[in-house]
Amino acid sequence: MAKLIYSTTTSLDGFIEDASGSIDWTAPDDEVHAYINERLRPVGTYLLGRRSYETMVVWETMSTADAPPGMRDYAAIWRATEKVVYSTTLRDVASADTRLERHFDVDTVRAMKDAAARDLAVGGAALAAEAIRAGLVDELYAYLAPVVLGGGKPWLPEQVRLRLDLLDERRFANGVVYLRYAIR
């Protein structure tokens, strides 16, 4: 059975975007980007909410000829990964190997995990919250950015209690700290 991983960059005070919706502070440097790529390379399927998909779909057609190696590598990872987008408002999707689902169905995702040969990753705080509440998420990858935002969109759902086991950690030169937890 494959794992479902929730991986995101978060501020030290627990937000994935600031109060105005900006994520400009999350851009990884080359060292962090290369590390993120290695963590996501084993993922075979991304489960994405609409906003996450709209943010990430640029990787589909981005010209990477002059891009740094980490960006070129991630574009290839994105393009090689199956994507499932959950949205009630999108009419269609603009990327290859992508299907659109109108509703997040716990049993369907559980069956996907059971049948998958490679891990799955969930993207977007709202979709991840649904998966966490349903007990589907197996691991959390948190890239703690050296910033305090004072408000915004939280990376974890409210009123959910989780017991975690620390599996891995790493500190980067730019002050980012990676923490990998298994959910018990």
C-alpha positions in Angstrom: 0.0 0.0 0.0 1.3 3.4 -0.9 1.5 6.3 1.5 -0.3 9.6 1.2 2.0 12.5 2.0 1.2 16.1 2.8 4.2 18.2 1.9 4.3 22.0 2.2 6.3 25.1 3.1 5.0 26.8 6.2 5.9 29.8 8.2 7.2 29.2 11.8 3.7 30.3 13.1 2.0 27.7 10.9 0.7 29.4 7.7 1.2 28.4 4.1 0.2 31.9 2.8 0.0 35.3 4.4 -3.1 37.2 5.2 -3.3 38.7 1.7 -2.9 35.2 0.0 0.8 35.7 -1.0 3.2 32.8 -1.1 6.2 34.8 -2.4 8.1 34.0 0.8 7.9 30.2 0.1 10.2 30.2 -3.0 13.0 27.7 -2.3 16.7 28.4 -3.0 18.7 25.9 -5.0 19.6 23.7 -2.1 16.1 23.4 -0.7 14.6 22.9 -4.2 16.9 20.0 -4.9 16.0 18.4 -1.6 12.2 18.9 -2.2 12.7 17.3 -5.6 14.3 14.2 -4.1 11.5 13.9 -1.6 8.8 14.2 -4.3 10.5 12.0 -7.0 9.0 8.8 -5.6 5.4 10.2 -5.8 3.3 8.8 -8.6 0.1 10.8 -8.1 -0.6 14.3 -6.9 -4.1 15.0 -5.3 -4.7 18.8 -5.7 -7.3 21.3 -4.8 -8.2 23.9 -7.4 -6.0 26.7 -6.1 -3.0 24.4 -5.7 -3.5 23.1 -9.2 -3.8 26.6 -10.7 -0.6 27.6 -8.9 1.3 24.4 -9.9 0.1 23.9 -13.5 2.7 26.5 -14.7 5.2 23.6 -14.5 3.4 21.9 -17.4 4.5 24.4 -20.1 7.2 26.4 -18.4 10.3 26.9 -20.5 13.1 25.6 -18.4 16.0 26.0 -20.9 17.5 28.8 -18.9 16.1 27.8 -15.5 18.3 26.6 -12.6 18.8 22.8 -12.3 16.2 22.5 -9.5 13.5 24.1 -11.5 14.3 22.0 -14.6 14.2 18.8 -12.5 10.9 19.7 -10.8 9.3 20.5 -14.2 10.2 17.0 -15.3 8.9 15.5 -12.0 5.6 17.4 -12.4 5.1 16.3 -16.0 5.8 12.7 -15.2 3.3 12.5 -12.3 -0.4 11.7 -12.5 -2.6 14.5 -11.2 -6.1 14.4 -9.8 -7.7 17.8 -9.3 -10.7 18.2 -7.0 -12.9 21.2 -8.0 -16.5 22.0 -8.3 -15.7 25.1 -10.4 -13.1 24.2 -12.9 -14.5 23.2 -16.3 -11.4 21.4 -17.5 -7.7 20.9 -16.8 -4.8 22.1 -18.8 -2.1 19.5 -18.1 -1.3 16.0 -19.4 -2.1 12.9 -17.3 -4.6 14.9 -15.2 -8.2 14.1 -14.4 -10.8 16.3 -12.8 -13.0 15.1 -9.9 -15.9 17.1 -8.6 -15.8 15.7 -5.0 -13.1 14.3 -2.7 -14.3 10.7 -2.0 -12.6 9.0 1.0 -13.2 5.5 -0.2 -11.9 6.3 -3.7 -8.7 7.8 -2.3 -8.3 4.8 0.0 -8.6 2.5 -2.9 -6.1 4.6 -4.9 -3.6 4.2 -2.0 -4.2 0.4 -1.8 -3.7 0.0 -5.6 -0.8 2.4 -6.1 2.7 1.2 -6.7 4.1 4.7 -5.8 3.3 7.1 -3.1 0.6 9.8 -3.4 0.9 13.5 -2.3 -1.9 15.8 -1.4 -1.6 19.5 -2.1 -3.6 22.4 -0.8 -4.5 23.1 2.8 -8.3 22.5 2.4 -7.9 19.2 0.5 -5.2 18.1 2.9 -7.5 18.9 5.9 -10.2 16.6 4.4 -7.6 13.8 3.9 -6.2 14.3 7.4 -9.7 14.3 9.0 -10.5 11.1 7.1 -7.3 9.4 8.5 -5.8 9.1 5.0 -2.5 11.0 5.4 0.4 8.9 6.5 3.2 11.4 6.6 3.7 15.2 6.9 6.7 16.9 5.3 7.0 20.4 6.7 9.5 22.9 5.3 9.6 25.6 8.0 10.6 28.9 6.5 12.4 31.4 8.7 9.4 33.9 8.7 6.6 34.7 11.1 3.5 35.9 9.2 1.1 36.7 12.1 -1.9 35.3 10.2 -3.0 33.7 6.9 -4.1 30.3 5.8 -3.0 27.6 8.3 -1.2 24.5 7.0 -3.0 22.1 9.4 -6.7 21.9 10.1 -8.1 23.2 13.3 -9.6 20.9 16.0 -7.6 17.9 14.8 -5.3 16.2 17.2 -2.5 14.0 15.8 0.2 12.0 17.4 3.4 12.2 15.4 6.7 10.3 15.2 9.7 12.3 13.9 11.2 10.3 11.0 13.7 12.8 9.6 15.0 16.4 9.9 17.4 18.6 8.1 18.6 22.2 8.4 19.4 24.3 5.4 21.9 27.1 5.0 19.0 29.6 4.3 17.4 28.9 7.6 14.7 26.5 6.3 14.2 23.4 8.5 12.7 20.2 7.1 10.7 18.0 9.4 9.2 14.6 8.4 6.6 13.0 10.6 4.6 9.8 10.5 1.1 10.1 11.7 0.4 7.3 14.3 
